Amino acid sequence: MQCFEKLGFSYDVYTKTSDDAHKNFVREFHRKLYEGPYVYEKESPQAYCENCGTFLADRFVLGKCPKCGNDTRGDQCDTCGFVPEPESLIEPVCAVCKKSVTFKNSRHLYIAITKLKAELKKLVDSHPDWRKNAVAFTNRYIDDGLRDRALTRDLEWGFSRSLGKRCQALLCTRER
């Protein structure tokens, strides 16, 4: 609770993600994030289901984990804990229709987590009171090599807002 309070969180507003208050908060949060040094734009492959006619969120891509070979989703392997990129899955299929997916290049905003390695390590090391498994799990991600993560996607849900030349998307979607 103290951690959330220090971040300015409160538990006095109960809304839905579709409420204007939520949308305005998220827009402002992302505007501040994009003004900082950790957001950049790059082209990357995104899963697309020809059968469903839609781009897929990472969790809607199923296949074999490239690390352990077990069945997994494109957002995390529950067997070994590896966080794959959907395009690295072996025999990727759509979770909805079970048909093979293709990958189409698209421009998106990414957060440069790789630039935060020293700060993350310092944060973990400065908290000896954290649970051992949380520290071990976090250190494993740091030691295995942090990866930058996409902030935007070409999906039907979410909401859009123009960010000028940097990107045409906010959060999850581009208006169609």
C-alpha positions in Angstrom: 0.0 0.0 0.0 2.8 2.5 0.9 4.4 2.0 -2.5 1.1 2.9 -4.3 0.6 5.9 -2.0 4.1 7.1 -2.8 3.3 6.9 -6.5 0.1 8.9 -5.9 -2.3 6.1 -6.3 -5.6 6.2 -4.5 -8.6 3.9 -4.3 -11.4 6.4 -4.5 -12.3 6.3 -8.2 -14.2 3.3 -9.6 -14.5 3.5 -13.3 -14.3 1.4 -16.5 -11.6 1.6 -19.1 -14.1 3.1 -21.5 -14.9 6.0 -19.2 -13.7 9.5 -20.2 -11.8 9.9 -16.9 -9.8 6.8 -17.6 -9.1 7.7 -21.2 -7.9 11.2 -20.1 -5.7 9.8 -17.4 -4.1 7.3 -19.8 -3.6 10.0 -22.5 -1.9 12.3 -20.1 0.3 9.5 -18.7 1.4 8.5 -22.1 2.0 12.1 -23.2 4.4 12.5 -20.4 6.0 9.1 -21.1 6.5 10.0 -24.8 8.1 13.3 -23.9 10.8 11.4 -22.0 14.0 9.8 -23.3 12.7 6.2 -23.2 10.2 6.0 -26.0 11.2 5.5 -29.7 9.6 4.4 -32.9 10.6 1.4 -34.9 9.2 -1.1 -37.5 8.5 -4.6 -36.2 6.5 -7.6 -37.3 3.0 -8.0 -35.9 0.9 -11.2 -36.0 -2.0 -11.1 -38.5 -4.7 -13.8 -39.0 -5.8 -13.8 -42.6 -8.8 -16.1 -41.7 -10.1 -13.7 -39.0 -8.9 -10.6 -41.0 -7.3 -8.9 -38.0 -4.1 -8.2 -36.2 -3.6 -10.3 -33.0 -2.6 -9.3 -29.5 0.5 -11.3 -28.4 -1.6 -13.5 -26.1 -3.8 -14.5 -29.1 -0.9 -16.2 -30.9 -0.3 -19.8 -29.9 2.6 -22.0 -30.7 5.6 -23.8 -29.4 8.1 -22.0 -27.1 11.4 -21.4 -28.9 13.2 -21.9 -25.6 11.6 -25.1 -24.1 9.5 -26.4 -27.0 6.2 -26.6 -25.0 2.9 -25.1 -26.0 2.7 -21.4 -25.2 1.1 -18.1 -25.9 2.9 -15.2 -27.6 3.1 -13.2 -24.4 4.7 -15.7 -21.9 5.5 -19.4 -21.7 3.9 -20.7 -18.5 6.2 -23.8 -18.6 9.6 -22.1 -18.5 8.7 -18.4 -17.9 10.3 -17.2 -21.1 8.7 -14.1 -22.7 8.9 -14.7 -26.4 8.2 -12.4 -29.3 5.2 -13.9 -31.1 7.2 -14.1 -34.4 9.7 -16.4 -32.6 7.1 -19.0 -31.8 7.3 -22.4 -33.6 4.2 -23.1 -35.8 2.2 -20.0 -34.7 -1.5 -20.1 -35.0 -4.5 -17.8 -34.1 -6.0 -18.6 -30.7 -9.5 -17.8 -32.0 -9.6 -19.9 -35.2 -6.5 -22.1 -34.9 -5.3 -21.1 -38.4 -1.7 -20.2 -39.2 -0.8 -16.6 -38.7 1.4 -14.4 -40.9 3.5 -11.4 -39.8 3.2 -7.9 -41.3 5.7 -5.1 -40.6 4.2 -2.1 -38.9 5.6 1.0 -37.1 5.1 1.2 -33.4 6.3 3.0 -30.3 8.6 1.1 -27.9 9.8 1.7 -24.4 13.6 1.4 -24.0 13.7 -0.9 -21.0 17.3 -1.8 -22.1 18.3 1.7 -21.1 17.1 1.0 -17.5 19.2 -2.0 -16.6 21.4 -0.2 -14.1 18.5 1.5 -12.4 16.5 -1.8 -12.2 19.5 -3.6 -10.8 20.0 -0.9 -8.2 16.3 -1.0 -7.3 16.4 -4.8 -6.7 19.6 -4.6 -4.8 18.4 -1.9 -2.5 15.4 -4.0 -1.3 16.7 -6.9 0.8 13.3 -7.2 2.3 11.6 -8.3 -1.0 10.6 -12.0 -1.3 13.5 -14.2 -2.5 11.5 -15.5 -5.4 10.6 -12.0 -6.6 14.3 -11.0 -6.4 15.4 -14.1 -8.2 12.8 -13.8 -10.9 13.6 -10.1 -11.5 17.4 -10.8 -11.6 16.8 -13.5 -14.1 15.1 -11.1 -16.5 17.9 -8.6 -16.0 20.7 -11.2 -16.4 19.0 -12.9 -19.4 19.0 -9.5 -21.2 16.2 -7.0 -21.0 14.2 -6.3 -24.1 12.4 -3.2 -25.2 8.6 -3.6 -25.3 6.0 -2.3 -27.7 3.6 0.4 -26.3 1.4 0.4 -29.4 -0.2 -2.2 -31.6 -2.5 -2.4 -34.6 -5.5 -3.7 -32.9 -9.3 -3.0 -33.1 -9.7 -2.2 -29.4 -8.3 0.6 -27.3 -8.4 4.2 -28.4 -6.4 6.4 -30.7 -4.7 9.8 -30.4 -2.4 11.4 -32.8 1.1 11.9 -31.5 2.4 13.9 -34.5 5.3 12.5 -36.4 6.3 10.0 -33.7 3.3 7.7 -34.2 -0.4 7.6 -35.1 -1.3 5.4 -32.2 -1.8 5.6 -28.5 -1.9 2.5 -26.4 -3.3 -0.3 -28.5 -4.9 0.7 -31.7 -5.0 2.9 -34.8 -8.4 4.1 -35.9 -9.6 2.3 -39.0 
